[in-house]
Amino acid sequence: MITNRPSPEDFEKQSIQYLIQSLDLIIKNSEGEEFVDMVEVEIDDYWKYHQGILNNSLTLLFLSLENYLKKEICTVSPMLLVAGEPKKWAKKNSDRKFSELFIHPFDDLLVLYTELGLGNITEQTASKLEEFRLKRNQITHGVLEEHITPEYILESFYIFMAHIWGHRQWWDQLKKHIYNEPLFGIYDTDHEKASVTTYIDFLVSYLGKSKTGEILGVDLKQRNYFCPSCHYWLNHEYEVTDSKYAVLKPNSSSSTNLYCVICDSNYTVFRKKCEEEGCKGNVIGEGYCLTCFAEQS
């Protein structure tokens, strides 16, 4: 008997952990970009020096995707993940842990994923996956000859989220994992929930609003407004960053519903001219102009 079989949630947790670590490596080290002009260093040279960080980020993104495939296959049965002849799985007259078995390699996981009808992978996406897999192998064996860039990793991230993981799904899972972290809320729950804005800021800086909005399932190309909740909690004590990823739904001049992709909440707003001199905004919510965030009387 095979014991300790994993659940889809086990693989989902691993895939999201790897995904967050992959992004965090680049986010953390992107902070150095603002100083390159001060020391007359090219950004390309900065990232060439930090190839180890980018290689780790790429590897973690690959592991994230691999565990996502395992999670999807596991929804049918975890035993489909096991390689080799079934007659060799169990020990005679004794149990065997699932962790002692050999799991299918990435190529086989892709075949299982498509043949089980869990998702459709286009020829273009399959080609990108194979290229990514080869780079991961070259990194693992220490024979990667070309330089990796943040742009390459983030473009790969976009393709995987848009064409495999699914629009919006990855974002909801990422936030759920952050909110379930044991130390979450030790400073301020509302502030920490709003701080996931930094991930969207980061993605927009590399992918632009069109692609970022696509993988979030929301049109960020339309006019963006401050979220009355997220922006307030991020900045009520000291300025952290703008949380301006809320959009009108429907997008019309009379719409009174504002949706924020950060907190996944809808807010009723009023259409009235902003009282702040020079501001042309007319979307008011929670006592603030959501165009300039000036307090309204």
PATOR-954169 format. One line per field, with one value per residue: x, y, z of N, C-alpha, C in turn; residue number from 0. Coordinates in nm, 2 decimals. Atoms other than C-alpha are relative to their C-alpha. Layout:
BEGIN
n.px: (X|...)
n.py: (Y|...)
n.pz: (Z|...)
ca.px: (X|...)
ca.py: (Y|...)
ca.pz: (Z|...)
c.px: (X|...)
c.py: (Y|...)
c.pz: (Z|...)
seq: (NUM|...)
//
This chain:
BEGIN
n.px: (0.09|-0.07|0.05|-0.04|0.02|0.02|0.13|-0.03|-0.04|-0.15|-0.07|0.03|-0.08|-0.14|-0.01|0.02|-0.12|-0.11|0.04|-0.03|-0.15|-0.06|0.02|-0.07|-0.15|-0.02|0.05|-0.09|-0.12|0.03|-0.02|-0.13|0.00|0.01|-0.13|-0.10|-0.04|-0.08|-0.14|-0.02|0.00|0.11|0.09|-0.03|-0.12|0.04|0.06|-0.10|-0.07|0.09|0.05|0.03|0.14|0.10|0.00|0.09|0.14|0.05|0.01|0.12|0.12|0.02|0.06|0.14|0.08|0.00|0.09|0.14|0.04|0.02|0.12|0.12|0.01|0.04|0.14|0.05|-0.05|-0.15|-0.07|-0.04|-0.13|-0.10|-0.06|-0.04|0.11|0.08|-0.03|-0.13|0.02|0.01|-0.08|0.08|0.05|-0.03|0.04|-0.11|0.04|0.01|-0.12|-0.11|0.02|-0.05|0.11|-0.03|-0.07|0.08|0.06|0.11|0.11|0.07|0.08|0.11|0.08|0.08|0.08|0.11|0.10|-0.01|-0.03|-0.05|-0.12|-0.02|-0.13|-0.08|-0.02|-0.08|-0.14|-0.06|-0.03|-0.12|-0.11|-0.02|-0.05|-0.14|-0.08|-0.01|-0.10|-0.14|-0.04|-0.03|-0.13|-0.10|-0.05|0.07|-0.10|0.06|0.04|0.14|0.04|0.13|0.10|0.03|0.07|0.14|0.08|0.04|0.10|0.12|0.05|0.04|0.12|0.11|0.04|0.00|0.05|0.14|0.03|0.05|-0.01|-0.12|0.00|0.08|-0.08|-0.12|0.05|0.04|-0.12|-0.05|0.09|-0.01|-0.13|0.02|-0.03|0.08|0.08|-0.07|-0.01|0.13|0.06|0.05|-0.12|-0.07|0.08|-0.01|-0.14|-0.02|-0.01|-0.14|-0.01|0.06|-0.10|-0.12|0.04|0.03|-0.13|-0.06|0.09|0.10|0.13|0.08|-0.03|0.03|0.14|0.05|-0.02|0.08|0.14|0.06|-0.06|-0.07|-0.02|0.10|-0.05|-0.02|0.03|-0.05|0.10|0.03|-0.04|-0.14|-0.09|0.01|-0.07|-0.14|-0.06|0.06|-0.10|-0.10|0.02|-0.06|0.02|0.13|0.08|0.09|0.04|0.15|0.06|0.14|0.07|-0.05|-0.08|0.08|0.00|0.10|-0.01|-0.02|-0.06|-0.15|-0.06|-0.14|-0.06|-0.09|0.08|0.11|0.12|0.08|0.04|0.10|-0.06|0.09|-0.05|0.01|-0.13|-0.10|-0.01|-0.14|-0.03|-0.08|0.04|0.11|0.06|0.14|0.04|-0.02|0.04|-0.05|-0.04|-0.12|0.00|-0.08|-0.10|-0.12|0.01|0.02|0.12|0.11|0.08)
n.py: (-0.12|-0.13|-0.09|-0.14|-0.05|-0.15|-0.05|-0.11|-0.11|0.01|-0.05|-0.14|-0.07|0.00|-0.08|-0.14|-0.03|-0.02|-0.11|-0.12|-0.01|-0.04|-0.14|-0.08|-0.01|-0.12|-0.13|-0.05|-0.05|-0.11|-0.13|-0.05|-0.07|-0.14|-0.05|0.03|-0.13|-0.07|0.05|0.01|0.14|0.03|0.09|0.13|0.05|0.02|0.13|0.10|0.03|0.07|0.11|0.11|-0.03|0.02|0.15|0.06|-0.04|0.08|0.13|0.00|-0.02|0.13|0.09|-0.04|0.05|0.15|0.04|-0.03|0.12|0.11|-0.03|0.02|0.14|0.06|-0.01|0.13|0.10|-0.02|0.11|-0.03|-0.06|0.09|0.07|0.14|0.10|0.01|0.11|-0.02|-0.11|0.04|0.10|0.12|0.02|-0.12|-0.13|-0.08|-0.15|-0.06|-0.07|0.09|0.04|-0.09|-0.08|-0.02|-0.12|-0.11|0.03|0.09|-0.07|-0.08|0.09|0.04|-0.12|-0.02|0.12|0.01|-0.10|-0.10|-0.13|0.01|-0.08|-0.03|0.03|-0.11|0.01|0.12|-0.04|-0.09|0.09|0.08|-0.10|-0.03|0.12|0.02|-0.10|0.05|0.10|-0.05|-0.06|0.11|0.06|-0.10|-0.02|-0.11|-0.09|-0.14|-0.07|-0.01|-0.13|0.00|0.00|0.13|0.08|-0.06|0.03|0.14|0.00|-0.04|0.10|0.11|-0.04|-0.03|0.11|0.13|-0.01|-0.05|-0.14|-0.03|0.11|-0.01|-0.12|0.04|0.09|-0.07|-0.08|0.09|0.05|-0.10|-0.02|0.12|0.01|-0.01|-0.13|-0.10|-0.08|-0.03|-0.15|-0.05|0.08|-0.07|-0.06|0.11|0.04|-0.10|-0.01|0.08|-0.10|0.00|0.11|-0.06|-0.10|0.07|0.06|-0.11|-0.06|0.09|0.06|-0.10|0.02|0.09|0.14|0.02|0.00|0.12|0.12|-0.02|0.00|-0.13|-0.09|-0.11|-0.10|-0.11|-0.09|0.06|-0.09|0.05|0.08|-0.08|0.08|0.03|-0.12|-0.06|0.08|0.00|-0.13|-0.09|-0.03|-0.07|0.04|0.12|0.00|-0.02|0.12|-0.06|0.11|0.02|-0.05|-0.01|0.11|-0.01|-0.12|-0.10|-0.13|0.00|0.11|-0.03|0.12|0.00|0.13|0.00|0.13|0.04|0.06|0.08|-0.05|-0.10|-0.11|-0.09|-0.13|-0.11|-0.08|-0.14|-0.06|-0.01|-0.13|-0.04|-0.09|0.06|0.14|0.01|0.12|-0.01|0.13|-0.02|0.12|0.01|-0.13|-0.04|0.00|0.12|-0.03|-0.06|0.05|-0.11|0.02|-0.08|-0.04)
n.pz: (0.00|0.00|-0.11|0.00|0.13|0.00|0.05|0.09|-0.08|-0.03|0.12|0.02|-0.09|0.05|0.13|-0.03|-0.07|0.10|0.08|-0.08|-0.02|0.14|0.02|-0.10|0.03|0.09|-0.06|-0.10|0.07|0.09|-0.07|0.03|0.13|-0.02|-0.03|0.10|0.07|-0.10|0.01|0.14|0.04|0.09|-0.06|0.05|-0.08|-0.13|0.00|0.03|-0.12|-0.08|0.08|-0.09|-0.05|0.11|0.03|-0.11|0.02|0.11|-0.05|-0.09|0.08|0.06|-0.10|-0.03|0.11|-0.01|-0.11|0.05|0.08|-0.10|-0.07|0.09|0.02|-0.13|-0.02|0.06|-0.10|-0.02|0.05|0.14|0.00|-0.03|0.12|-0.02|0.01|-0.12|-0.08|-0.08|-0.09|-0.14|-0.05|-0.04|-0.14|-0.08|0.06|0.05|0.00|0.13|0.02|0.03|0.14|0.10|0.07|0.14|0.03|0.05|0.13|-0.02|-0.07|0.10|0.08|-0.09|-0.01|0.12|0.03|-0.10|0.03|-0.10|0.06|0.14|0.01|0.14|0.05|-0.04|-0.15|-0.02|0.04|-0.11|-0.11|0.03|-0.01|-0.14|-0.06|0.04|-0.08|-0.14|-0.01|0.02|-0.12|-0.10|0.03|0.00|0.14|0.06|0.06|0.02|-0.12|-0.03|-0.03|-0.07|0.10|0.05|-0.10|-0.02|0.12|-0.02|-0.10|0.07|0.09|-0.08|-0.07|0.10|0.09|-0.07|-0.13|0.01|-0.04|-0.14|-0.10|-0.07|-0.09|-0.12|-0.08|-0.06|-0.11|-0.10|-0.07|-0.08|-0.11|-0.09|-0.06|-0.15|-0.05|0.07|-0.09|-0.13|0.00|0.02|0.10|0.11|0.07|0.06|0.11|0.11|0.05|0.12|0.11|0.05|0.11|0.12|0.04|0.06|0.12|0.09|0.04|0.10|0.10|0.04|-0.05|0.08|-0.03|-0.15|-0.01|0.06|-0.09|-0.12|0.03|-0.01|0.09|-0.06|0.10|-0.03|-0.11|-0.13|-0.11|-0.13|-0.07|-0.12|-0.11|0.01|0.00|-0.13|-0.10|0.03|-0.01|-0.11|-0.09|0.08|0.14|0.05|0.14|0.05|0.04|0.10|0.09|-0.01|0.13|0.00|0.07|0.14|0.02|0.06|-0.07|-0.11|-0.08|-0.14|-0.06|0.02|-0.04|-0.03|0.02|-0.11|-0.11|0.06|-0.06|0.07|-0.08|0.06|0.01|0.05|0.12|-0.04|0.03|-0.11|-0.06|0.00|0.11|0.10|0.02|0.08|-0.04|-0.04|-0.06|-0.14|-0.08|-0.14|-0.05|0.08|0.14|0.03|0.11|-0.06|-0.14|-0.09|-0.09|0.04|-0.11)
ca.px: (0.00|0.13|0.09|0.13|-0.01|0.00|-0.30|-0.33|-0.30|0.05|0.17|-0.01|0.16|0.50|0.43|0.32|0.62|0.86|0.67|0.70|1.07|1.14|0.98|1.12|1.48|1.44|1.23|1.48|1.78|1.60|1.64|2.00|1.90|1.83|2.19|2.36|2.36|2.52|2.83|2.81|2.73|2.52|2.21|2.31|2.65|2.47|2.26|2.55|2.72|2.41|2.37|2.36|2.04|1.87|1.97|1.81|1.50|1.47|1.52|1.25|1.01|1.06|1.00|0.69|0.55|0.65|0.46|0.16|0.15|0.18|-0.10|-0.34|-0.26|-0.30|-0.66|-0.72|-0.50|-0.15|-0.06|-0.05|0.26|0.45|0.69|0.78|0.58|0.30|0.40|0.73|0.57|0.49|0.71|0.60|0.39|0.47|0.36|0.57|0.57|0.48|0.80|1.01|0.88|1.01|0.80|0.77|1.01|0.88|0.83|0.61|0.41|0.33|0.20|-0.01|-0.14|-0.27|-0.38|-0.59|-0.77|-0.64|-0.53|-0.43|-0.08|-0.03|0.27|0.41|0.38|0.53|0.83|0.88|0.86|1.12|1.35|1.30|1.36|1.69|1.81|1.72|1.92|2.22|2.21|2.19|2.49|2.68|2.71|2.49|2.68|2.44|2.34|1.99|1.80|1.51|1.31|1.35|1.23|0.93|0.83|0.84|0.64|0.38|0.35|0.32|0.06|-0.15|-0.14|-0.09|-0.16|-0.47|-0.57|-0.62|-0.59|-0.22|-0.28|-0.55|-0.33|-0.03|-0.24|-0.39|-0.04|0.08|-0.22|-0.17|0.19|0.22|0.36|0.11|-0.06|0.21|0.25|-0.09|-0.32|-0.48|-0.14|0.01|-0.28|-0.25|0.13|0.09|0.05|0.43|0.40|0.18|0.41|0.70|0.51|0.39|0.75|0.86|0.55|0.34|-0.02|-0.16|0.01|-0.01|-0.38|-0.43|-0.28|-0.48|-0.81|-0.87|-0.82|-0.55|-0.53|-0.84|-0.81|-0.68|-0.80|-0.67|-0.83|-1.00|-0.90|-0.56|-0.41|-0.53|-0.38|-0.05|0.00|-0.19|0.12|0.39|0.41|0.49|0.36|0.06|-0.21|-0.38|-0.51|-0.88|-1.10|-1.46|-1.69|-1.85|-1.61|-1.85|-1.89|-2.18|-2.05|-2.06|-1.89|-1.51|-1.32|-0.98|-0.76|-0.54|-0.81|-1.06|-1.33|-1.60|-1.67|-1.97|-1.84|-2.00|-1.96|-1.88|-1.61|-1.30|-1.26|-0.88|-0.76|-0.63|-0.77|-1.01|-1.12|-1.49|-1.48|-1.52|-1.52|-1.48|-1.43|-1.14|-1.10|-0.98|-0.79|-0.56|-0.66|-0.73|-0.98|-1.32|-1.55)
ca.py: (0.00|0.35|0.58|0.95|1.04|1.42|1.63|1.90|2.16|2.03|2.10|2.43|2.55|2.46|2.62|2.95|2.95|2.91|3.17|3.43|3.36|3.39|3.73|3.85|3.78|4.03|4.28|4.30|4.34|4.58|4.84|4.87|5.00|5.34|5.38|5.27|5.63|5.76|5.54|5.55|5.18|5.04|4.85|4.56|4.53|4.55|4.24|4.06|4.08|3.94|3.64|3.40|3.58|3.57|3.20|3.12|3.32|3.13|2.80|2.88|2.99|2.65|2.46|2.67|2.57|2.20|2.19|2.36|2.07|1.82|1.99|1.98|1.61|1.53|1.65|1.33|1.10|1.15|0.80|0.94|1.12|0.81|0.67|0.31|-0.01|-0.02|-0.37|-0.24|0.05|-0.14|-0.35|-0.71|-0.74|-0.38|-0.02|0.23|0.61|0.81|1.01|0.70|0.66|0.82|1.10|1.16|1.42|1.75|1.63|1.35|1.58|1.80|1.50|1.39|1.74|1.77|1.41|1.42|1.72|1.95|2.22|2.30|2.41|2.58|2.51|2.85|2.80|2.44|2.59|2.85|2.57|2.36|2.67|2.74|2.38|2.37|2.69|2.55|2.24|2.44|2.64|2.32|2.18|2.50|2.53|2.83|3.04|3.34|3.60|3.59|3.92|4.02|4.09|3.74|3.59|3.83|3.77|3.39|3.45|3.63|3.35|3.08|3.28|3.37|3.04|2.77|2.88|3.09|3.46|3.57|3.23|3.27|3.61|3.48|3.19|3.42|3.65|3.35|3.22|3.55|3.60|3.25|3.31|3.26|3.61|3.78|4.07|4.11|4.48|4.57|4.34|4.60|4.76|4.42|4.32|4.64|4.60|4.33|4.64|4.62|4.30|4.48|4.78|4.55|4.36|4.68|4.82|4.52|4.40|4.72|4.76|4.57|4.24|4.28|4.35|4.05|3.80|3.97|3.95|4.32|4.60|4.82|5.02|5.22|5.50|5.38|5.52|5.50|5.23|5.41|5.12|5.00|5.34|5.47|5.18|5.19|5.56|5.67|5.66|5.74|5.72|5.38|5.36|5.45|5.18|5.30|4.98|5.03|5.07|5.16|4.86|4.92|5.18|5.47|5.83|5.75|5.44|5.43|5.10|5.09|4.76|4.72|4.43|4.44|4.38|4.22|4.45|4.67|5.02|5.25|5.59|5.93|6.13|6.48|6.73|6.72|7.01|7.02|7.31|7.18|6.83|6.73|6.41|6.34|5.99|6.03|5.75|5.71|6.09|6.11|6.21|5.88|6.06|6.27|6.13|6.48|6.47|6.60|6.80)
ca.pz: (0.00|-0.09|0.21|0.27|-0.07|-0.15|-0.21|-0.48|-0.20|-0.12|-0.47|-0.49|-0.18|-0.32|-0.66|-0.50|-0.26|-0.55|-0.75|-0.48|-0.42|-0.80|-0.81|-0.48|-0.59|-0.88|-0.69|-0.41|-0.64|-0.87|-0.60|-0.70|-1.04|-0.90|-0.81|-1.13|-1.28|-0.96|-1.02|-1.40|-1.44|-1.72|-1.61|-1.83|-1.65|-1.32|-1.41|-1.57|-1.24|-1.07|-1.30|-1.00|-0.87|-1.21|-1.26|-0.92|-1.01|-1.34|-1.17|-0.90|-1.17|-1.34|-1.02|-0.96|-1.30|-1.25|-0.92|-1.08|-1.33|-1.04|-0.86|-1.16|-1.23|-0.86|-0.88|-1.09|-0.88|-0.72|-0.85|-1.20|-1.10|-1.02|-1.29|-1.35|-1.36|-1.10|-0.99|-0.86|-0.66|-0.34|-0.12|-0.05|0.27|0.37|0.31|0.11|0.14|-0.17|-0.12|-0.18|-0.54|-0.86|-1.01|-1.38|-1.53|-1.66|-2.02|-1.90|-1.67|-1.97|-2.17|-1.87|-1.83|-2.18|-2.23|-1.92|-2.06|-1.78|-2.02|-2.37|-2.45|-2.79|-3.01|-2.93|-2.55|-2.58|-2.77|-2.49|-2.23|-2.40|-2.43|-2.06|-1.96|-2.15|-1.98|-1.64|-1.72|-1.84|-1.52|-1.31|-1.49|-1.49|-1.87|-1.94|-2.19|-2.24|-1.99|-1.84|-1.81|-1.58|-1.89|-2.02|-1.69|-1.66|-2.02|-1.95|-1.64|-1.85|-2.10|-1.83|-1.63|-1.94|-2.13|-1.86|-1.51|-1.60|-1.58|-1.22|-1.06|-0.98|-0.82|-0.59|-0.49|-0.43|-0.20|-0.02|0.06|0.18|0.40|0.55|0.65|1.03|1.09|0.87|1.05|1.32|1.21|1.07|0.88|0.66|0.57|0.49|0.27|0.07|0.04|-0.23|-0.45|-0.48|-0.69|-0.94|-0.95|-1.03|-1.30|-1.46|-1.47|-1.68|-1.86|-1.89|-1.80|-2.09|-2.02|-1.64|-1.67|-1.89|-1.64|-1.36|-1.55|-1.55|-1.80|-1.66|-1.98|-1.88|-1.63|-1.30|-0.97|-0.61|-0.41|-0.11|0.12|0.00|-0.07|0.27|0.47|0.28|0.34|0.66|0.87|0.62|0.24|0.10|-0.25|-0.46|-0.48|-0.80|-0.95|-0.92|-1.23|-1.30|-1.38|-1.62|-1.76|-1.83|-1.74|-1.51|-1.35|-0.97|-0.91|-0.86|-0.85|-0.69|-0.82|-0.51|-0.25|-0.49|-0.36|-0.51|-0.38|-0.44|-0.56|-0.63|-0.95|-0.83|-0.92|-0.70|-0.46|-0.50|-0.72|-1.05|-1.02|-1.29|-1.11|-1.05|-0.88|-0.51|-0.25|0.13|0.16|-0.10|-0.46|-0.61|-0.89|-0.66|-0.32|-0.18|0.12|0.03|0.26)
c.px: (0.09|-0.06|0.06|-0.01|-0.03|-0.13|0.04|0.04|0.15|0.08|-0.03|0.08|0.14|0.01|-0.01|0.13|0.12|-0.03|0.04|0.15|0.06|-0.02|0.07|0.15|0.02|-0.05|0.10|0.13|-0.02|0.02|0.13|0.01|0.00|0.13|0.11|0.05|0.09|0.15|0.04|0.02|-0.12|-0.09|0.03|0.12|-0.04|-0.06|0.09|0.08|-0.08|-0.06|-0.05|-0.15|-0.10|-0.01|-0.09|-0.14|-0.06|-0.03|-0.13|-0.13|-0.03|-0.06|-0.14|-0.10|-0.01|-0.10|-0.14|-0.05|-0.03|-0.13|-0.13|-0.02|-0.04|-0.15|-0.07|0.04|0.15|0.08|0.04|0.13|0.12|0.05|0.03|-0.12|-0.07|0.03|0.12|-0.02|0.01|0.10|-0.09|-0.03|0.03|-0.05|0.13|-0.05|0.01|0.14|0.12|-0.01|0.06|-0.11|0.04|0.07|-0.10|-0.07|-0.12|-0.12|-0.08|-0.09|-0.12|-0.10|-0.10|-0.09|-0.11|-0.10|0.00|0.03|0.05|0.12|0.03|0.15|0.10|0.04|0.09|0.14|0.07|0.03|0.12|0.13|0.04|0.06|0.15|0.09|0.01|0.10|0.14|0.04|0.03|0.13|0.12|0.06|-0.08|0.09|-0.05|-0.05|-0.16|-0.03|-0.13|-0.12|-0.04|-0.08|-0.14|-0.08|-0.04|-0.11|-0.14|-0.06|-0.06|-0.13|-0.12|-0.04|0.00|-0.07|-0.15|0.00|-0.06|0.03|0.13|0.01|-0.08|0.07|0.12|-0.05|-0.04|0.12|0.06|-0.08|0.00|0.13|-0.01|0.02|-0.08|-0.09|0.07|0.02|-0.14|-0.06|-0.04|0.12|0.07|-0.08|0.02|0.14|0.03|-0.01|0.14|0.03|-0.05|0.09|0.11|-0.04|-0.03|0.13|0.07|-0.09|-0.09|-0.14|-0.09|0.02|-0.03|-0.15|-0.06|0.01|-0.07|-0.15|-0.07|0.07|0.07|0.03|-0.10|0.05|0.00|-0.03|0.07|-0.11|-0.02|0.05|0.16|0.10|0.00|0.09|0.15|0.07|-0.05|0.10|0.12|-0.01|0.08|0.00|-0.14|-0.07|-0.11|-0.03|-0.14|-0.06|-0.15|-0.06|-0.15|0.08|-0.08|0.00|-0.10|0.02|0.03|0.06|0.15|0.05|0.15|0.06|0.09|-0.08|-0.12|-0.13|-0.06|-0.04|-0.10|0.06|-0.10|0.07|-0.02|0.14|0.09|0.01|0.14|0.03|0.09|-0.03|-0.13|-0.08|-0.15|-0.05|0.04|-0.05|0.07|0.06|0.12|-0.03|0.09|0.09|0.12|0.01|0.00|-0.13|-0.10|-0.09|-0.14)
c.py: (0.12|0.09|0.14|0.07|0.15|0.04|0.12|0.13|0.00|0.06|0.15|0.09|0.02|0.09|0.15|0.05|0.03|0.12|0.13|0.02|0.04|0.15|0.09|0.02|0.12|0.13|0.06|0.06|0.11|0.13|0.06|0.08|0.15|0.07|-0.01|0.13|0.07|-0.04|-0.03|-0.15|-0.03|-0.11|-0.15|-0.06|-0.03|-0.15|-0.11|-0.05|-0.09|-0.12|-0.11|0.03|-0.03|-0.15|-0.06|0.04|-0.08|-0.14|-0.02|0.01|-0.14|-0.10|0.04|-0.06|-0.15|-0.04|0.04|-0.12|-0.12|0.02|-0.03|-0.15|-0.07|0.01|-0.12|-0.11|0.03|-0.12|0.02|0.06|-0.09|-0.07|-0.14|-0.09|-0.01|-0.12|0.01|0.11|-0.05|-0.11|-0.12|0.00|0.13|0.13|0.07|0.14|0.05|0.07|-0.09|-0.04|0.11|0.07|0.03|0.13|0.10|-0.03|-0.09|0.07|0.08|-0.09|-0.04|0.11|0.02|-0.12|-0.03|0.11|0.11|0.14|-0.02|0.09|0.01|-0.03|0.10|-0.01|-0.12|0.03|0.08|-0.09|-0.08|0.09|0.02|-0.12|-0.02|0.10|-0.04|-0.11|0.05|0.07|-0.10|-0.06|0.10|0.03|0.11|0.10|0.14|0.06|0.00|0.15|-0.01|0.00|-0.13|-0.08|0.05|-0.03|-0.15|-0.01|0.03|-0.11|-0.12|0.04|0.01|-0.13|-0.14|0.01|0.06|0.14|0.00|-0.11|0.01|0.11|-0.03|-0.10|0.06|0.07|-0.10|-0.05|0.10|0.03|-0.11|-0.01|0.03|0.13|0.11|0.08|0.05|0.15|0.06|-0.07|0.07|0.06|-0.12|-0.06|0.09|0.00|-0.10|0.08|0.00|-0.10|0.05|0.11|-0.06|-0.06|0.11|0.06|-0.08|-0.04|0.11|-0.04|-0.10|-0.15|-0.03|-0.01|-0.13|-0.12|0.02|-0.01|0.13|0.09|0.12|0.11|0.12|0.08|-0.07|0.10|-0.06|-0.08|0.07|-0.08|-0.02|0.12|0.07|-0.08|-0.01|0.13|0.08|0.03|0.07|-0.06|-0.12|-0.01|0.03|-0.14|0.05|-0.10|-0.04|0.06|0.00|-0.12|0.03|0.14|0.10|0.13|0.01|-0.11|0.04|-0.12|-0.01|-0.14|0.01|-0.14|-0.05|-0.07|-0.08|0.05|0.11|0.11|0.09|0.14|0.10|0.08|0.15|0.06|0.01|0.14|0.05|0.08|-0.07|-0.14|-0.01|-0.13|0.02|-0.14|0.02|-0.12|0.01|0.14|0.05|0.01|-0.12|0.02|0.06|-0.03|0.12|-0.02|0.10|0.04|-0.06)
c.pz: (0.00|0.10|-0.02|-0.14|0.01|-0.05|-0.10|0.08|0.03|-0.11|-0.03|0.09|-0.04|-0.12|0.03|0.08|-0.10|-0.09|0.07|0.02|-0.13|-0.02|0.10|-0.02|-0.10|0.06|0.10|-0.06|-0.10|0.06|-0.03|-0.13|0.01|0.03|-0.11|-0.07|0.09|-0.02|-0.15|-0.04|-0.09|0.07|-0.04|0.07|0.14|0.01|-0.04|0.12|0.09|-0.07|0.10|0.06|-0.11|-0.03|0.11|-0.02|-0.11|0.05|0.09|-0.08|-0.07|0.10|0.04|-0.10|0.01|0.11|-0.03|-0.08|0.09|0.07|-0.08|-0.02|0.13|0.03|-0.06|0.09|0.01|-0.06|-0.14|-0.01|0.01|-0.13|0.03|0.00|0.14|0.09|0.08|0.10|0.15|0.04|0.04|0.15|0.09|-0.07|-0.06|-0.01|-0.15|-0.03|-0.04|-0.15|-0.09|-0.07|-0.14|-0.02|-0.06|-0.13|0.01|0.07|-0.10|-0.09|0.08|0.01|-0.11|-0.03|0.09|-0.01|0.11|-0.05|-0.14|-0.01|-0.15|-0.04|0.04|0.15|0.02|-0.04|0.11|0.12|-0.02|0.01|0.15|0.07|-0.03|0.08|0.14|0.01|-0.02|0.13|0.11|-0.02|-0.02|-0.14|-0.08|-0.06|-0.02|0.13|0.00|0.04|0.08|-0.10|-0.06|0.10|0.01|-0.12|0.00|0.10|-0.06|-0.08|0.08|0.08|-0.10|-0.07|0.07|0.13|0.00|0.06|0.14|0.10|0.08|0.10|0.12|0.09|0.07|0.13|0.11|0.08|0.09|0.13|0.11|0.07|0.15|0.06|-0.06|0.10|0.13|0.01|-0.01|-0.12|-0.12|-0.09|-0.08|-0.12|-0.12|-0.06|-0.12|-0.12|-0.06|-0.11|-0.13|-0.05|-0.07|-0.13|-0.11|-0.06|-0.10|-0.11|-0.06|0.05|-0.08|0.03|0.15|0.02|-0.05|0.09|0.13|-0.03|0.01|-0.10|0.07|-0.10|0.01|0.11|0.13|0.11|0.13|0.06|0.14|0.13|-0.01|0.01|0.14|0.10|-0.03|0.04|0.12|0.10|-0.06|-0.14|-0.04|-0.15|-0.04|-0.02|-0.09|-0.10|0.01|-0.13|0.01|-0.07|0.01|-0.02|-0.08|0.08|0.11|0.10|0.15|0.07|-0.03|0.06|0.02|-0.02|0.11|0.11|-0.04|0.06|-0.09|0.09|-0.08|0.00|-0.04|-0.11|0.03|-0.02|0.13|0.05|-0.01|-0.13|-0.10|-0.04|-0.08|0.03|0.04|0.06|0.15|0.08|0.14|0.04|-0.08|-0.15|-0.04|-0.12|0.07|0.15|0.10|0.08|-0.05|0.12|-0.02)
seq: (0|1|2|3|4|5|6|7|8|9|10|11|12|13|14|15|16|17|18|19|20|21|22|23|24|25|26|27|28|29|30|31|32|33|34|35|36|37|38|39|40|41|42|43|44|45|46|47|48|49|50|51|52|53|54|55|56|57|58|59|60|61|62|63|64|65|66|67|68|69|70|71|72|73|74|75|76|77|78|79|80|81|82|83|84|85|86|87|88|89|90|91|92|93|94|95|96|97|98|99|100|101|102|103|104|105|106|107|108|109|110|111|112|113|114|115|116|117|118|119|120|121|122|123|124|125|126|127|128|129|130|131|132|133|134|135|136|137|138|139|140|141|142|143|144|145|146|147|148|149|150|151|152|153|154|155|156|157|158|159|160|161|162|163|164|165|166|167|168|169|170|171|172|173|174|175|176|177|178|179|180|181|182|183|184|185|186|187|188|189|190|191|192|193|194|195|196|197|198|199|200|201|202|203|204|205|206|207|208|209|210|211|212|213|214|215|216|217|218|219|220|221|222|223|224|225|226|227|228|229|230|231|232|233|234|235|236|237|238|239|240|241|242|243|244|245|246|247|248|249|250|251|252|253|254|255|256|257|258|259|260|261|262|263|264|265|266|267|268|269|270|271|272|273|274|275|276|277|278|279|280|281|282|283|284|285|286|287|288|289|290|291|292|293|294|295|296)
//
